[in-house]
Amino acid sequence: MTFVLPRVQPLFETWFGRNSVEHRGQLATVMIEPDLRRLTMTWQAPLVCNRRVDELDFTMVTAKPMQ
């Protein structure tokens, strides 16, 4: 069995009040379920918050196709 993984780069933007921080994720897990014809890709995006952790409002994730 051969295949090509989708070329997608998720972009992460974390908001602390009115300020945001953009950061990139790393592909952490690829799960292949051939019987279900399903592929799951899991990404991680570490971000050091330190004392701002209580101010974190949300993280927005957008997917950008890679060429």
Secondary structure, DSSP 8 states (H G I E B T S, - for coil): -------EEEEEEEEETTEEEEEE-EEEEEEEEGGGTEEEEEEE-----GGGGGGEEEEEEEEEE--
